[in-house]
Each structure stands twice: as structure tokens, then as C-alpha cells.
Amino acid sequence: MIQKVDHAYPADELMPLTCRGRVRGLEPSRGDIDDALGKFSLTLIDTLDTLALLNKTVEFEEAVRRVVADVRLDNDIVVSVFETNIRVLGGLLGGHSMAVMLKESGRMVWYQDELLHMAKDLGLRLLPAFNTSSGLPYPRVNLRYGVRGPETRTGTETDTCTACAGTIILEFAALSRFTGDPTFEAHARRALDFLWEKRQRNSNLVGTTINIHSGEWVRRDSGVGAGIDSYYEYLMKAYILLGDDRFLQRFNTHYASIMKYISQPPLLLDVHIHKPLLPARTWMDSLLAFFPGLQVLKGDIRPAIETHEMLYQVTKKHNFLPEVDPLFYFRVHWAQHPLRPEFAESTYFLYKATRDPYYLEVGRTILENLNRFARVPCGFAAMKDVRTGSHEDRMDSFFLAEMFKYLFLLFAEEDDLPFNVEDYVFTTEAHLLPLSLSTASNSQAPPLVNNMVLHISDMAVFTACVL
Ligand code: DMJ
């Protein structure tokens, strides 16, 4: 089913209830969510490396040909810098990594780095967003006109979320190292340096949104979910991919504060950055479900197991993981659920680290619930309300990019995989970037202090020792 292009192509997303493509401007606006849609066949690009991982080599090759032939990146359209970076730039780079790997094994001999050229074109279109005195990117950019085009909204915006500004380094560093052009990595490093400087110095926490000109925190609540999540993820993974100790030190400093103030095992509850003992809210958003997976990478398995187990109980109660109020018996706070993959992601990483078959059981529950409650004739539909089981005509591209990938990986035997996944780092959108990039030259980057790469299997050994 995965590579059928019967209903939506070349639209950005499939509308699984009406079996049509979602074309921005032709459907009623959904506000910010639509900023992921740039009329660039988003889902196809986001799914490229999933196809390769699932051994769908013929379909992957066909999909690459389509992307190269059909996709335009110069549309007069305003897109989210964050979403375009993680889904489209990441998708092109993950696809490029897979195509190179296949070419080395004698397949796709026609491939001449076309996806990488497209990635560079897209990277150049995102760069105008970084033209601020702080180096933090504007949240949106017009693919054709940058931030100063006919669409004035982009260049007058003042705020962005911490994750939006801090989730650039993996894709931009990979782009720099694949192409030999250091500009991209330098911009991403500058944004990360600025965020680090602006951390609240007593709590060592960051807020949820920041003024991109003054560097003032606009929202001073702090958690590990929406608005901040992948900033922490990218500090850790930037260390893994680039081997630069400073990213690990920053991650560890933040992590100690998270465990001191935000973590109340098994819960993770937001606090104020200036008064970190003061709760900022009582409900938990579903994006924080990625955090146990990040804790596995850190090697802190016990709290990962505890939080994951709590999330599993919530999933069993509501069939999915909506936003819930833990202080009120995990009652639903916000009932919508766009089939987010974070819980499956953490389940995979915990299984990888512990090899405990319990996590396969968890994976089966996720799979059964998807098939039972979300599967519709043309795909998988987002839940409008997990309490009633009603659907939305929506299937976000991350469903194929992440959910499929992590569930496949969870159940795959080594022989099922076309390559060793431990040679790659997973971006926040689960795109695969080769760890060999850590030694690729980038003349602007500071010298590597420590080029050690941590594999999940090393973590498992470590875990076995601490449990
Ligand atoms: C994905 O696009 C990425 O994982 C991102 O970091 C936030 N979450 C969505 C899916 O929920």
C-alpha cells in the first residue's frame, strides 16, 4: 500500500477519507498546520528513505525519479522553516543517502546526486530566514522570495519556538558536509549558540518561544514536549553525528535540570524557567513521548522505562496517546490525535536497548489500534476525537516517514534490513543520515574534540550494567 500514488499525487498530503490530495489553497485553511505544505509533494519526499529501509528498492527508485522529474522547490508560497527543514530537506538528504548506498551496491547507477542538488537548492531557499541579528531563523519563509517578498507576514514576525530554531543542525550540517559548502552548518551552529547563551542561567532551562530579534523569552514555560522537544534531541544527536563535545556538554547541563525540575517520575510536567519549582501546567502533551527514546540514547534507562510505561497505560486507556491530565486519572485534555509517532519511536529504542519482548507487545498494541481505529480504505486517518473514534480527513506525512519506519524496525530481524541502521543517526523526522559524515570535512566547523560515536548496541551493554 505504501507506494501507491493513486489518490493524492502530486499533492503534499493524502486526504484518506475522501481519497484526494490536499492542495493548499484548494482546501479550507487549517492555519499554521498548512505551513508544512509547500506544493512540493511533501509526503513523497518524506517517505523516500522509508521505502529504502523497507527493502522496496524498485518503489524507492521510482519515487526518486518522480521527485527529480516533478518536484519544484521555487513555489511562491510561505512555508514553515522548521517543517520544511525536518521533512523536506531531511527527506531529500535521507533519500540521497539511500540512493548513494544503493549505487555503491550496483543499483540505481543512473543516480548523479540529483536529490542532493535539490537539497542544496532548498537549503539556499531557507537561508534568508536566518538573516536576523540574533541568527535565530524567522519561523516562515517564502520559497521564491525569502522573507522580503510580496507576502509581508514573513519578514515582520518576531517570535519563534525553541524547537523551531534549535532543530536545524543535523540537516544543515549534513548538507554542508555532503556538498562541501560550510555555510549551512555555520548558520545552524550560530542559532544553537544563541539559544544556549539565552538559557535561564539559574535553572539552565529554556522557554517555549523566543523573540528572534531581542532574544527575550516570550513564553517562559518549559517542558520536554511541544515547542522545545527536538531542541534537546538535536543537541544530543549533533554530538553523535558531529562528535563535537560542546553539544554533549550543553545537552547534559539541560538534562540535569530537566531531571531536577521537570521529571517527576513517571511524569514530565512543565515548569517556569525563572521559578522552576512552580508548575506551569498540569496536563502532558503527546509530543513528549519521544523523551524516553532520547533517554535511551543518553543511557538513562530507568526513568525511560518508567515514563514509557506510564504512556503505555494511557495508550491502553484511550487507544492512542492524546494530551492528558495526569492529576485527574489521565482524563483527556485535548482529544485530537494526528497519529503521532513518538510513542512508537520510544518503544523501538527501548526494545533495542533492553531486548525485552514486552516492547514487542507494546508495538503490537500500537499496530492493532492503528488497524482497528485509524485504518480507512485510502490510508490511515487522524483521530478527531479519541473518545468517540471519529476521524479527520488528514494523514500527515510523518505517519509514513516515522510511524511506519519505527514499527517496521521494531519487528524487523537483522536479515530484514538492507543495511546496518547503526551506521546512521535518525533525525527528528526519522530520516537517516550516515555517521560517516562525522569525518567529512567542514572547514568552518571548529575542530572535533571527541569523535566518538555511540551506538545503540553500546547503550544496551551499558544498560545491562546499570539495571
Ligand atoms: C514530527 O514531524 C517530528 O517528530 C517533529 O519533531 C515533531 N513531531 C512530528 C510528529 O508528531
Residues whose N, C-alpha, C, O or C-beta is under 5 A from the ligand:
A	BS01	DMJ	S230 R340 P341 F398 T428 E429
